[in-house]
Amino acid sequence: MTAAAQVSTNSVRVRDNKRPQLLDSAARYFCQQGYDAAPMRDIAAAAGMKAGSMYYYFPSKEDLLVAVHEEGIRRITAAVTAAIDDAAGPWVRLEAAMSAHLRALLDGGDYARVVIKSLPNERAPARQRLIALRDEYEALFVRLIDDLPLADTVSRRHLRLLVLGAMNWSQSWYRSDGDDPGAIARAFVEIIRKGDSA
């Protein structure tokens, strides 16, 4: 490798090292100020960069938001997948998934809050990309609920929306001195089971 190529490779490596800090900074600002109000200059400064340097990583603010969502969803998906790997039986798997989802949202910091709350306006091109990311994650719960032994009269789609809606709203209603996420997941599953058998 020539000296010039080595310098170029090292330069890319150094710049790549800033990507995690940039994502962390963006997640924090999007969480605290909302997507529209978060200033790119401040996001860059908090990551130890000049504003113009950000565009090496992300062509636009929307691309940065999508990347924060991707990382947040990756973390939540990893937590849920790990939780259901060793769970046996459809009800146990659903409870494990719900518990992991709740823990990820309640303990997941800025990324989790951005995933739940930060979407650009209706006309923004990134909105469809973010909805596709959400749908990909929700497919986990489609499979989990499809596996449940429910009566034919139960709408699995509406049950999924109910479960995810209640959990995703947990950042508003959860109290740290109340039930832990595992207990909440057990209670939710018990309500579903009793409702189905009534």
N, C-alpha and C positions, 0 to 999 in steps of 0.2 A: 504494500500500500504506500502511495506517495505521501510525502509530508503534508501536502495540501489536503489530500483526502482524509488523512488522520485528523487534521485540525477541524475539517468540516464535520466528520463523524463525532468528534468530541464536543463540538459546538452544539450539534443536534441533541446529544445526550444531556448536556447541561440544560438546554432549553426544555427538554422533556421532563426534567426533574421538577419544573414549576407547575406542571399540570395538576398534580394533586392539591397543591396549595391554592391554585386558582379555583378549582372545584369547591374546596372547603370554604374559601372566601365568598364565592358566589352563593353557595347554599346558605351561608350565614346572612348575607345581605338580602337575598330573596325571601328568606324566612322572616327576618325582622322588618323589612320595609315593603315587601311585596315586589313582584316582578317589575311592574311598570315604574315604580319609584326608585328602585335600586340603581345607583349611578355606576356605570362601567368604570369610571376613573377611580372611584373609591374601592371597587372590587379589586381592580388591578393593584392599587397601592397596598391594600391589606395582604395581597399575595406577594408583595415585594417586587412589583413589576411596574413599568410605565404602561399607560393606557394603550398605546399603540402596539405594544408587545403581545397583548392578549390575542390579537387577530392572527398571530402565528398559529394559535391553537384552535380558535373558534372564529369563523368568518363573521358571526353576528351575535348579538345578545340572545336571540332565539336559539341559536345553536348551543350556546352556553347553558341555557335553561334545559334544553333537551338532554345535554350531557349530565347535568345535575340530576334530572329525573332518572336517567339510565342507571346512574350509580345508586340512587336511592332505591329504585326497584330491584336492582341486583342484590342489594343488602337484604331487603325484605324477602325476596325470593329464596335466597340462600338460607335464611333463618327458617322459613316455612318448610322448605325441602328437607333440611336436616331434621326438623321435628317429626315429619311424617315417615321418614325412612324406616324407623324401627317400630312404628305404630302398627298394630294388628287390628283389623276390623274397621268397617266404615265409620262408625260413630267415634271410635277412639282416634282415628285419623283426622276426622273433622275437628274434634276437640283440640288435638295437638296443633293442627294448622291454625286454628283460631287463637290459641294461646300464643303461638309464635308471632302471628301477625300483630296481635295487640302489644306484645312486648317490643317488637320492632318499632311500632309507631310511638309507643310511650317512652321508650328508652333510646330511640334511634337518632335523637338530636335533630339538627337542622335539615338533613337530607329527607328524613321521613316527613317532617312538617311541610317541606316544599312539595313533595310528591302528593300530599293530600290537599294542599291549599293553593299552590301557585300555578295558575294557567294564564296564558296571555289572552287578550280579547278574542272575541269570536272570529274575527277576520284574519288573525295572524296565521301564517302558514304552519308554524310550529304546533299549533293546536291539534291538528290531525295526527302529527307524529306522536304527540304525548298521549292522545287517546289510543293509538295503536299499541303503545307501550303498556298502558293500563289494561287493555283488553288481553294482551299476551299474559300478563300476570294473573288476571282474573280467570283465565282458562284453567289454572290450578284448582280454583274453587268450583268451576263447572264440573270438572272430573270428580272431585270429592263429593259434591252434592248428587251427581248422577249415580254414584255408588251406594247412596243411602237406600235402605229398604223402606221407601215411603209409599203411602197410598197413591193410587193413580190420580186421585183428585187433587193432589198437591202440585202446585206449579213450581217446578224446580228453578225456573228462571227467577220467579218472584222471591223464592226463598233465598237464592243467592244474593239478589239485590238487597234484601232485608238484612242478611248477615253482614255483608260487606259495608252497607250503609251504617249500621249500628257500630261496627268496629271502627270505621274510618272517622266517625264522629266522636270517638272516645277521647281525643285530645281536648275536646270541649267539656265532656262530662266526667272524665276520670278524676278521682281524688286519691292522692298518694296514701291517705290514712284509711282508705276503704279496702275492698277486696283486691287481691292481686290479680294480674291478667289470667293466670291459670284458673282461679276460682270463677272469674267472670265467664271464661270460655266454657267451663263445666256447667254453669247455670244456664247459659244460652243453649247449649246442646240439650240439656234436660228439658227446657221449655219446648224446644222443637220436637223432641221425642214424645213428650206427653201430649202435645198438640196433635201430633199425627195419630196417636192411639186413642184419642178421645172419641 
